[in-house]
Amino acid sequence: MSEKAELQGVSKLLVDFGPMLVFFGAYQVMKRAYGMADTQATVWATGIFMVAVAISMVFAYVRIRRIPAMLWFTAALVGIFGGLTIWLQDDTFIKMKPTILYALFGAILFFGLWRGTNYLKLLLGKAFEGLSDEGWNGLTRRWAIFFVAMAVLNEVIWRSFSTDIWFHFKTWGDVALTFVFALAMSPYMMKHGVKWE
């Protein structure tokens, strides 16, 4: 059986981050150029975000002749929470989407460890060859805790701060924290067998 094609380089960046940047940009334009209130600007930006996610799915299919499972999952959550946001004209739902997403990631990883199946290893095993089973279990536990912490942090930010601050966190802070955490895991992975080329 041949390996599935994967998005790489600029294509992967466009699919992974393009819709979020469009969401952020649309909110800024609606608020600043059109003078919309926070909720109204978020509702409009959510509709544009949903279109951007759909375009990223089409783009992925054109590039690799399939839509990655993670993109399907993200699109489903955006569709559900974005649809509720637009239908009810309430930005609470789109603000809760990252909480649900991160909580699900954490729960899935913890559930896999409890079952004795390391889902992170199944997903990323080829990327980190040499990592011992003990290393995989520790790495998975750490990522599960990180995802739960990110779910809590998203809740605190959207409930305690302005919509502007939430948008900035979701677009920039979220990505930066994930990147820093991933880098911080490098010494742990090297200790447990990963050799960087």
N, CA, C and O of each residue as an XYZ file, in Angstrom:
788
protein
N       0.843     -1.184      0.000
C       0.000      0.000      0.000
C       0.883      1.240      0.000
O       1.812      1.334      0.802
N       0.609      2.187     -0.880
C       1.433      3.390     -0.959
C       1.068      4.362      0.163
O      -0.056      4.370      0.664
N       2.056      5.181      0.542
C       1.831      6.163      1.597
C       0.953      7.290      1.080
O       0.992      7.641     -0.099
N       0.152      7.854      1.995
C      -0.700      8.977      1.630
C       0.151     10.221      1.420
O       1.108     10.470      2.154
N      -0.215     10.995      0.405
C       0.479     12.268      0.170
C       0.130     13.233      1.296
O      -0.990     13.226      1.808
N       1.081     14.048      1.671
C       0.884     15.036      2.734
C       1.185     16.427      2.198
O       2.021     16.600      1.310
N       0.499     17.402      2.745
C       0.822     18.790      2.426
C       2.164     19.134      3.044
O       2.477     18.690      4.149
N       2.955     19.921      2.336
C       4.270     20.302      2.847
C       4.551     21.762      2.528
O       3.925     22.358      1.651
N       5.496     22.319      3.253
C       5.983     23.671      2.979
C       4.907     24.733      3.031
O       4.097     24.781      3.957
N       4.915     25.585      2.018
C       3.986     26.712      1.960
C       2.540     26.225      1.898
O       1.654     26.841      2.490
N       2.297     25.128      1.188
C       0.933     24.590      1.093
C       0.390     24.240      2.471
O      -0.761     24.543      2.785
N       1.213     23.606      3.289
C       0.789     23.236      4.646
C       0.529     24.476      5.490
O      -0.454     24.536      6.229
N       1.411     25.462      5.381
C       1.223     26.712      6.130
C      -0.075     27.410      5.722
O      -0.806     27.917      6.573
N      -0.357     27.435      4.420
C      -1.586     28.070      3.942
C      -2.824     27.383      4.500
O      -3.767     28.045      4.935
N      -2.818     26.056      4.485
C      -3.974     25.309      4.982
C      -4.090     25.422      6.500
O      -5.189     25.594      7.028
N      -2.962     25.326      7.205
C      -2.992     25.350      8.670
C      -3.285     26.730      9.249
O      -4.028     26.845     10.224
N      -2.713     27.774      8.662
C      -2.812     29.103      9.265
C      -3.598     30.118      8.438
O      -4.032     31.142      8.966
N      -3.782     29.845      7.156
C      -4.487     30.790      6.294
C      -5.873     31.171      6.792
O      -6.165     32.361      6.918
N      -6.750     30.186      7.083
C      -8.093     30.544      7.550
C      -8.091     31.380      8.832
O      -8.903     32.294      8.979
N      -7.177     31.068      9.762
C      -7.118     31.834     11.009
C      -6.688     33.274     10.750
O      -7.221     34.202     11.358
N      -5.727     33.460      9.851
C      -5.296     34.818      9.505
C      -6.419     35.588      8.805
O      -6.585     36.788      9.022
N      -7.183     34.893      7.968
C      -8.338     35.515      7.313
C      -9.377     35.919      8.366
O      -9.948     37.007      8.291
N      -9.619     35.043      9.344
C     -10.557     35.318     10.439
C     -10.143     36.587     11.189
O     -10.955     37.485     11.412
N      -8.876     36.641     11.570
C      -8.336     37.801     12.286
C      -8.458     39.068     11.432
O      -8.919     40.105     11.908
N      -8.042     38.970     10.171
C      -8.101     40.122      9.278
C      -9.523     40.603      9.042
O      -9.784     41.806      9.031
N     -10.444     39.660      8.854
C     -11.846     40.026      8.623
C     -12.421     40.747      9.839
O     -13.149     41.729      9.698
N     -12.093     40.258     11.027
C     -12.566     40.919     12.249
C     -12.036     42.350     12.323
O     -12.781     43.283     12.624
N     -10.747     42.511     12.046
C     -10.141     43.847     12.113
C     -10.792     44.792     11.101
O     -11.073     45.946     11.425
N     -11.029     44.313      9.889
C     -11.652     45.146      8.851
C     -13.081     45.514      9.248
O     -13.475     46.675      9.140
N     -13.853     44.536      9.703
C     -15.246     44.799     10.080
C     -15.324     45.801     11.229
O     -16.196     46.670     11.253
N     -14.421     45.669     12.156
C     -14.440     46.542     13.333
C     -13.898     47.927     13.015
O     -14.512     48.932     13.374
N     -12.767     47.989     12.353
C     -12.087     49.267     12.146
C     -12.624     50.022     10.919
O     -12.885     51.223     10.994
N     -12.786     49.324      9.808
C     -13.217     50.006      8.578
C     -14.724     50.264      8.555
O     -15.180     51.286      8.043
N     -15.495     49.321      9.119
C     -16.948     49.458      9.071
C     -17.556     49.874     10.403
O     -18.765     50.084     10.490
N     -16.738     49.996     11.436
C     -17.214     50.476     12.733
C     -18.199     49.559     13.430
O     -19.021     50.020     14.222
N     -18.127     48.261     13.145
C     -19.053     47.319     13.772
C     -18.680     47.089     15.235
O     -17.518     47.198     15.626
N     -19.698     46.768     16.029
C     -19.469     46.376     17.422
C     -18.779     45.015     17.436
O     -18.787     44.301     16.434
N     -18.182     44.657     18.578
C     -17.421     43.404     18.687
C     -18.197     42.185     18.203
O     -17.703     41.418     17.376
N     -19.419     42.004     18.723
C     -20.189     40.810     18.371
C     -20.527     40.791     16.890
O     -20.368     39.762     16.232
N     -20.990     41.910     16.360
C     -21.340     41.970     14.937
C     -20.114     41.705     14.062
O     -20.205     40.977     13.075
N     -18.976     42.288     14.416
C     -17.739     42.066     13.651
C     -17.320     40.602     13.717
O     -16.864     40.038     12.723
N     -17.474     39.986     14.893
C     -17.110     38.573     15.056
C     -18.022     37.675     14.231
O     -17.556     36.715     13.616
N     -19.316     37.979     14.211
C     -20.261     37.178     13.427
C     -19.901     37.246     11.940
O     -19.855     36.215     11.270
N     -19.648     38.437     11.426
C     -19.250     38.578     10.022
C     -17.926     37.856      9.753
O     -17.790     37.139      8.762
N     -16.963     38.053     10.640
C     -15.660     37.398     10.466
C     -15.801     35.884     10.505
O     -15.072     35.171      9.815
N     -16.742     35.388     11.314
C     -16.971     33.943     11.402
C     -17.455     33.388     10.069
O     -16.998     32.330      9.635
N     -18.371     34.090      9.419
C     -18.833     33.655      8.097
C     -17.693     33.599      7.094
O     -17.591     32.658      6.307
N     -16.844     34.606      7.128
C     -15.685     34.645      6.227
C     -14.703     33.532      6.583
O     -14.110     32.920      5.695
N     -14.532     33.270      7.873
C     -13.677     32.180      8.359
C     -14.168     30.836      7.825
O     -13.370     30.011      7.380
N     -15.478     30.621      7.872
C     -16.046     29.362      7.383
C     -15.757     29.179      5.891
O     -15.433     28.077      5.448
N     -15.874     30.248      5.133
C     -15.555     30.184      3.696
C     -14.069     29.881      3.506
O     -13.703     29.086      2.641
N     -13.211     30.515      4.314
C     -11.760     30.285      4.207
C     -11.405     28.834      4.520
O     -10.532     28.257      3.872
N     -12.076     28.240      5.510
C     -11.828     26.829      5.833
C     -12.256     25.947      4.663
O     -11.550     25.005      4.302
N     -13.410     26.250      4.069
C     -13.874     25.476      2.905
C     -12.880     25.596      1.746
O     -12.595     24.609      1.067
N     -12.360     26.793      1.524
C     -11.367     26.993      0.460
C     -10.096     26.204      0.765
O      -9.488     25.638     -0.144
N      -9.690     26.162      2.029
C      -8.481     25.399      2.382
C      -8.687     23.905      2.137
O      -7.743     23.198      1.786
N      -9.923     23.420      2.323
C     -10.220     22.011      2.038
C     -10.108     21.731      0.539
O      -9.533     20.722      0.130
N     -10.657     22.623     -0.263
C     -10.565     22.475     -1.723
C      -9.101     22.526     -2.152
O      -8.659     21.717     -2.969
N      -8.352     23.478     -1.599
C      -6.931     23.618     -1.918
C      -6.173     22.332     -1.579
O      -5.369     21.852     -2.378
N      -6.434     21.776     -0.385
C      -5.764     20.531      0.017
C      -6.106     19.408     -0.956
O      -5.232     18.638     -1.354
N      -7.372     19.318     -1.336
C      -7.778     18.253     -2.252
C      -7.102     18.404     -3.617
O      -6.658     17.418     -4.206
N      -7.026     19.611     -4.104
C      -6.373     19.858     -5.400
C      -4.889     19.497     -5.325
O      -4.340     18.931     -6.270
N      -4.241     19.821     -4.205
C      -2.796     19.581     -4.069
C      -2.452     18.105     -3.873
O      -1.512     17.604     -4.492
N      -3.207     17.397     -3.014
C      -2.810     16.018     -2.675
C      -3.904     14.982     -2.942
O      -3.757     13.814     -2.580
N      -4.991     15.406     -3.569
C      -6.087     14.507     -3.952
C      -6.802     13.883     -2.763
O      -7.427     12.830     -2.892
N      -6.711     14.523     -1.615
C      -7.464     14.084     -0.436
C      -7.498     15.236      0.560
O      -6.732     16.194      0.454
N      -8.398     15.123      1.527
C      -8.481     16.127      2.587
C      -8.031     15.453      3.880
O      -8.653     14.483      4.313
N      -6.958     15.950      4.504
C      -6.451     15.326      5.733
C      -7.516     15.272      6.832
O      -8.361     16.160      6.941
N      -7.456     14.213      7.640
C      -8.439     14.003      8.707
C      -8.515     15.194      9.658
O      -9.603     15.585     10.081
N      -7.369     15.765      9.992
C      -7.350     16.905     10.909
C      -8.111     18.093     10.332
O      -8.769     18.830     11.066
N      -8.021     18.276      9.032
C      -8.738     19.373      8.379
C     -10.246     19.116      8.394
O     -11.033     20.044      8.582
N     -10.650     17.854      8.197
C     -12.068     17.499      8.311
C     -12.580     17.817      9.711
O     -13.652     18.399      9.873
N     -11.802     17.427     10.722
C     -12.183     17.636     12.121
C     -12.323     19.131     12.420
O     -13.307     19.565     13.019
N     -11.336     19.902     11.999
C     -11.370     21.349     12.209
C     -12.568     21.966     11.491
O     -13.267     22.810     12.051
N     -12.800     21.544     10.252
C     -13.923     22.078      9.470
C     -15.255     21.752     10.137
O     -16.169     22.577     10.138
N     -15.368     20.552     10.703
C     -16.607     20.178     11.391
C     -16.857     21.088     12.590
O     -17.970     21.577     12.783
N     -15.814     21.315     13.398
C     -15.974     22.199     14.558
C     -16.283     23.632     14.138
O     -17.145     24.286     14.725
N     -15.577     24.114     13.121
C     -15.833     25.473     12.627
C     -17.258     25.556     12.083
O     -17.954     26.547     12.303
N     -17.688     24.517     11.374
C     -19.049     24.505     10.835
C     -20.105     24.538     11.927
O     -21.074     25.292     11.839
N     -19.918     23.719     12.958
C     -20.895     23.662     14.052
C     -20.903     24.968     14.847
O     -21.942     25.614     14.985
N     -19.739     25.348     15.366
C     -19.682     26.528     16.225
C     -19.847     27.823     15.430
O     -20.443     28.784     15.917
N     -19.323     27.846     14.214
C     -19.527     29.013     13.360
C     -20.986     29.160     12.961
O     -21.533     30.263     12.953
N     -21.612     28.028     12.629
C     -23.033     28.057     12.282
C     -23.893     28.572     13.424
O     -24.800     29.376     13.209
N     -23.611     28.110     14.644
C     -24.348     28.600     15.817
C     -24.103     30.088     16.047
O     -25.022     30.833     16.390
N     -22.857     30.512     15.853
C     -22.517     31.931     16.024
C     -23.336     32.801     15.078
O     -23.888     33.823     15.485
N     -23.409     32.392     13.821
C     -24.137     33.179     12.822
C     -25.644     33.095     13.047
O     -26.341     34.110     13.017
N     -26.134     31.899     13.271
C     -27.576     31.695     13.435
C     -28.119     32.465     14.638
O     -29.155     33.123     14.547
N     -27.410     32.375     15.763
C     -27.873     33.019     16.993
C     -27.312     34.428     17.185
O     -27.652     35.111     18.151
N     -26.438     34.864     16.247
C     -25.811     36.190     16.353
C     -25.148     36.364     17.718
O     -25.287     37.399     18.370
N     -24.421     35.321     18.134
C     -23.781     35.296     19.454
C     -22.361     34.759     19.288
O     -22.172     33.607     18.897
N     -21.367     35.588     19.584
C     -19.971     35.180     19.374
C     -19.435     34.214     20.427
O     -18.292     33.768     20.333
N     -20.246     33.891     21.420
C     -19.826     32.933     22.449
C     -19.404     31.607     21.825
O     -18.414     31.009     22.245
N     -20.141     31.155     20.839
C     -19.900     29.826     20.275
C     -18.554     29.722     19.567
O     -17.829     28.745     19.756
N     -18.215     30.717     18.754
C     -16.929     30.646     18.047
C     -15.779     30.825     19.031
O     -14.687     30.302     18.806
N     -16.010     31.556     20.117
C     -14.971     31.717     21.132
C     -14.757     30.427     21.923
O     -13.669     30.188     22.447
N     -15.800     29.599     22.007
C     -15.682     28.323     22.718
C     -15.035     27.229     21.872
O     -14.566     26.227     22.411
N     -15.005     27.413     20.554
C     -14.464     26.367     19.671
C     -13.056     25.931     20.052
O     -12.809     24.727     20.127
N     -12.107     26.860     20.300
C     -10.768     26.403     20.695
C     -10.766     25.620     22.012
O      -9.988     24.682     22.183
N     -11.639     26.011     22.933
C     -11.739     25.287     24.204
C     -12.132     23.841     23.949
O     -11.510     22.916     24.471
N     -13.168     23.654     23.144
C     -13.648     22.303     22.829
C     -12.568     21.523     22.086
O     -12.314     20.360     22.400
N     -11.934     22.156     21.107
C     -10.891     21.501     20.315
C      -9.745     21.026     21.205
O      -9.347     19.863     21.140
N      -9.215     21.923     22.033
C      -8.093     21.561     22.903
C      -8.498     20.526     23.949
O      -7.736     19.604     24.239
N      -9.683     20.674     24.508
C     -10.148     19.700     25.504
C     -10.289     18.314     24.874
O      -9.935     17.310     25.492
N     -10.806     18.263     23.644
C     -10.921     16.976     22.941
C      -9.548     16.364     22.670
O      -9.349     15.168     22.880
N      -8.600     17.183     22.203
C      -7.248     16.671     21.963
C      -6.668     16.076     23.241
O      -6.147     14.961     23.235
N      -6.762     16.826     24.333
C      -6.236     16.341     25.608
C      -6.919     15.059     26.046
O      -6.256     14.111     26.467
N      -8.251     15.026     25.949
C      -9.012     13.846     26.366
C      -8.661     12.630     25.509
O      -8.514     11.526     26.032
N      -8.528     12.825     24.205
C      -8.182     11.713     23.307
C      -6.807     11.150     23.657
O      -6.627      9.934     23.705
N      -5.843     12.028     23.901
C      -4.494     11.555     24.250
C      -4.491     10.825     25.589
O      -3.860      9.776     25.718
N      -5.190     11.367     26.587
C      -5.272     10.693     27.890
C      -6.001      9.355     27.768
O      -5.593      8.365     28.375
N      -7.076      9.329     26.983
C      -7.829      8.091     26.778
C      -6.947      7.027     26.130
O      -6.970      5.865     26.534
N      -6.175      7.426     25.132
C      -5.268      6.483     24.478
C      -4.260      5.905     25.450
O      -4.011      4.700     25.441
N      -3.674      6.751     26.293
C      -2.721      6.256     27.296
C      -3.402      5.284     28.246
O      -2.834      4.249     28.595
N      -4.613      5.612     28.663
C      -5.367      4.740     29.565
C      -5.642      3.385     28.911
O      -5.589      2.350     29.575
N      -5.938      3.394     27.600
C      -6.191      2.160     26.851
C      -4.925      1.400     26.501
O      -4.978      0.230     26.122
N      -3.782      2.072     26.629
C      -2.529      1.436     26.242
C      -2.183      1.653     24.776
O      -1.315      0.969     24.233
N      -2.860      2.608     24.130
C      -2.585      2.946     22.735
C      -2.102      4.388     22.687
O      -2.797      5.299     23.138
N      -0.923      4.586     22.145
C      -0.367      5.931     22.104
C      -0.726      6.582     20.771
O      -0.072      6.339     19.756
N      -1.769      7.410     20.783
C      -2.249      8.036     19.551
C      -1.245      9.017     18.962
O      -1.162      9.168     17.743
N      -0.492      9.675     19.812
C       0.519     10.606     19.304
C       1.590      9.848     18.521
O       2.063     10.318     17.486
N       1.964      8.682     19.020
C       2.950      7.850     18.319
C       2.382      7.365     16.981
O       3.093      7.336     15.976
N       1.105      6.987     16.972
C       0.479      6.555     15.717
C       0.478      7.682     14.689
O       0.658      7.446     13.494
N       0.275      8.901     15.163
C       0.203     10.057     14.273
C       1.575     10.542     13.822
O       1.758     10.894     12.657
N       2.537     10.563     14.739
C       3.836     11.190     14.460
C       5.029     10.241     14.519
O       6.174     10.691     14.474
N       4.783      8.953     14.617
C       5.860      7.986     14.794
C       6.993      8.093     13.800
O       8.160      7.979     14.176
N       6.667      8.311     12.533
C       7.718      8.391     11.509
C       8.546      9.668     11.636
O       9.706      9.709     11.224
N       7.949     10.698     12.204
C       8.664     11.973     12.338
C       9.713     11.929     13.444
O      10.700     12.663     13.394
N       9.504     11.073     14.440
C      10.415     11.019     15.589
C      10.927      9.602     15.808
O      10.766      9.030     16.886
N      11.540      9.049     14.780
C      12.090      7.697     14.880
C      13.176      7.671     15.939
O      13.970      8.604     16.059
N      13.197      6.595     16.701
C      14.190      6.444     17.754
C      13.647      6.770     19.131
O      14.256      6.399     20.134
N      12.507      7.462     19.205
C      11.926      7.800     20.500
C      11.409      6.522     21.158
O      10.616      5.786     20.570
N      11.865      6.269     22.375
C      11.483      5.046     23.091
C      10.005      5.086     23.473
O       9.376      6.144     23.453
N       9.456      3.909     23.824
C       8.058      3.858     24.265
C       7.851      4.711     25.512
O       6.837      5.396     25.646
N       8.816      4.662     26.419
C       8.740      5.513     27.617
C       8.720      6.988     27.208
O       7.972      7.787     27.771
N       9.542      7.335     26.233
C       9.574      8.704     25.722
C       8.257      9.110     25.088
O       7.773     10.220     25.307
N       7.671      8.202     24.293
C       6.382      8.495     23.667
C       5.298      8.710     24.710
O       4.492      9.633     24.595
N       5.280      7.856     25.731
C       4.256      7.990     26.774
C       4.403      9.309     27.527
O       3.415      9.992     27.796
N       5.641      9.661     27.864
C       5.874     10.932     28.551
C       5.530     12.127     27.677
O       4.937     13.099     28.145
N       5.905     12.050     26.405
C       5.610     13.132     25.469
C       4.096     13.300     25.303
O       3.580     14.418     25.295
N       3.404     12.184     25.174
C       1.949     12.221     25.017
C       1.286     12.812     26.251
O       0.376     13.634     26.139
N       1.737     12.399     27.422
C       1.192     12.941     28.673
C       1.399     14.461     28.733
O       0.493     15.205     29.108
N       2.585     14.901     28.364
C       2.885     16.338     28.388
C       2.015     17.116     27.398
O       1.514     18.193     27.723
N       1.835     16.572     26.190
C       0.978     17.256     25.217
C      -0.480     17.255     25.678
O      -1.190     18.242     25.480
N      -0.928     16.174     26.282
C      -2.307     16.128     26.786
C      -2.521     17.207     27.846
O      -3.536     17.904     27.834
N      -1.563     17.339     28.758
C      -1.652     18.383     29.792
C      -1.622     19.767     29.142
O      -2.380     20.655     29.531
N      -0.753     19.947     28.162
C      -0.674     21.226     27.454
C      -2.015     21.576     26.812
O      -2.479     22.711     26.924
N      -2.640     20.606     26.141
C      -3.920     20.874     25.489
C      -5.006     21.244     26.497
O      -5.805     22.147     26.248
N      -5.036     20.549     27.629
C      -6.016     20.889     28.668
C      -5.747     22.304     29.194
O      -6.679     23.082     29.401
N      -4.479     22.628     29.406
C      -4.121     23.978     29.873
C      -4.533     25.039     28.851
O      -5.004     26.112     29.228
N      -4.359     24.744     27.558
C      -4.760     25.694     26.518
C      -6.281     25.868     26.487
O      -6.777     26.966     26.232
N      -7.020     24.784     26.747
C      -8.482     24.887     26.817
C      -8.888     25.818     27.958
O      -9.753     26.678     27.791
N      -8.261     25.637     29.112
C      -8.555     26.487     30.271
C      -8.164     27.934     29.976
O      -8.919     28.857     30.278
N      -6.994     28.129     29.389
C      -6.519     29.479     29.073
C      -7.463     30.188     28.105
O      -7.759     31.369     28.286
N      -7.938     29.479     27.079
C      -8.888     30.086     26.144
C     -10.153     30.530     26.870
O     -10.670     31.619     26.621
N     -10.650     29.673     27.775
C     -11.845     30.033     28.542
C     -11.614     31.289     29.370
O     -12.448     32.195     29.386
N     -10.476     31.336     30.059
C     -10.162     32.497     30.899
C     -10.089     33.762     30.046
O     -10.626     34.803     30.425
N      -9.430     33.670     28.903
C      -9.238     34.866     28.073
C     -10.550     35.364     27.480
O     -10.834     36.560     27.544
N     -11.354     34.477     26.905
C     -12.564     35.000     26.262
C     -13.606     35.441     27.275
O     -14.425     36.312     26.982
N     -13.586     34.850     28.465
C     -14.563     35.243     29.484
C     -14.128     36.479     30.275
O     -14.973     37.189     30.821
N     -12.824     36.742     30.341
C     -12.308     37.803     31.215
C     -11.828     39.052     30.487
O     -11.687     40.110     31.100
N     -11.578     38.939     29.192
C     -10.992     40.059     28.460
C     -11.855     40.435     27.260
O     -12.853     39.777     26.964
N     -11.458     41.490     26.587
C     -12.221     41.976     25.429
C     -12.090     41.018     24.243
O     -11.199     40.170     24.196
N     -12.998     41.180     23.298
C     -12.946     40.384     22.071
C     -11.654     40.659     21.310
O     -11.071     39.745     20.726
N     -11.204     41.911     21.311
C      -9.928     42.245     20.652
C      -8.781     41.424     21.227
O      -7.975     40.862     20.484
N      -8.712     41.357     22.547
C      -7.637     40.589     23.188
C      -7.774     39.118     22.838
O      -6.770     38.458     22.571
N      -9.000     38.583     22.830
C      -9.191     37.173     22.477
C      -8.715     36.913     21.043
O      -8.033     35.920     20.791
N      -9.068     37.793     20.106
C      -8.630     37.613     18.717
C      -7.107     37.617     18.612
O      -6.528     36.791     17.906
N      -6.463     38.541     19.309
C      -4.996     38.584     19.271
C      -4.394     37.325     19.891
O      -3.432     36.770     19.361
N      -4.954     36.881     21.000
C      -4.460     35.642     21.611
C      -4.660     34.467     20.663
O      -3.738     33.683     20.443
N      -5.855     34.341     20.104
C      -6.171     33.193     19.246
C      -5.281     33.164     18.013
O      -4.877     32.093     17.561
N      -4.976     34.329     17.469
C      -4.186     34.378     16.240
C      -2.693     34.275     16.498
O      -1.995     33.552     15.787
N      -2.190     34.983     17.498
C      -0.742     35.061     17.708
C      -0.278     34.300     18.949
O       0.669     33.518     18.872
N      -0.928     34.518     20.081
C      -0.487     33.907     21.337
C      -0.606     32.400     21.335
O       0.283     31.691     21.806
N      -1.709     31.919     20.803
C      -1.976     30.489     20.718
C      -0.868     29.773     19.940
O      -0.326     28.765     20.393
N      -0.545     30.306     18.776
C       0.496     29.717     17.924
C       1.862     29.811     18.601
O       2.636     28.854     18.581
N       2.153     30.963     19.199
C       3.451     31.152     19.863
C       3.620     30.187     21.033
O       4.686     29.591     21.190
N       2.584     30.027     21.856
C       2.675     29.102     22.996
C       2.888     27.665     22.524
O       3.683     26.928     23.106
N       2.181     27.273     21.475
C       2.329     25.913     20.941
C       3.741     25.702     20.401
O       4.344     24.653     20.629
N       4.262     26.685     19.693
C       5.614     26.597     19.141
C       6.654     26.500     20.260
O       7.554     25.663     20.202
N       6.530     27.351     21.271
C       7.474     27.337     22.400
C       7.396     26.005     23.140
O       8.422     25.447     23.527
N       6.182     25.495     23.337
C       6.033     24.210     24.023
C       6.677     23.090     23.209
O       7.373     22.239     23.763
N       6.447     23.090     21.896
C       7.051     22.061     21.039
C       8.574     22.119     21.113
O       9.231     21.082     21.200
N       9.134     23.325     21.080
C      10.592     23.466     21.216
C      11.076     22.980     22.580
O      12.130     22.353     22.686
N      10.305     23.272     23.610
C      10.682     22.861     24.966
C      10.692     21.344     25.118
O      11.341     20.820     26.024
N       9.984     20.634     24.248
C       9.955     19.170     24.305
C      11.187     18.536     23.657
O      11.437     17.346     23.849
N      11.955     19.307     22.897
C      13.127     18.765     22.197
C      14.133     18.094     23.126
O      14.537     16.967     22.842
N      14.564     18.729     24.230
C      15.527     18.058     25.117
C      14.981     16.747     25.681
O      15.716     15.768     25.811
N      13.690     16.734     26.014
C      13.070     15.509     26.528
C      13.132     14.401     25.475
O      13.475     13.260     25.786
N      12.798     14.742     24.233
C      12.805     13.738     23.171
C      14.219     13.246     22.891
O      14.417     12.060     22.626
N      15.204     14.137     22.946
C      16.601     13.725     22.742
C      17.052     12.787     23.864
O      17.781     11.826     23.620
N      16.624     13.067     25.067
C      16.961     12.215     26.213
C      16.404     10.803     26.028
O      16.966      9.830     26.532
N      15.289     10.706     25.294
C      14.630      9.410     25.108
C      14.820      8.830     23.706
O      14.005      8.026     23.253
N      15.883      9.231     23.022
C      16.268      8.514     21.812
C      16.173      9.225     20.490
O      16.685      8.711     19.495
N      15.541     10.388     20.424
C      15.451     11.089     19.136
C      16.789     11.736     18.827
O      17.398     12.381     19.681
N      17.232     11.554     17.598
C      18.466     12.198     17.144
C      18.107     13.140     16.012
O      17.636     12.701     14.962
N      18.324     14.435     16.217
C      18.031     15.427     15.188
C      19.154     15.428     14.170
O      20.330     15.381     14.531
N      18.795     15.481     12.910
C      19.818     15.500     11.852
C      20.329     16.895     11.612
O      21.192     17.098     10.758
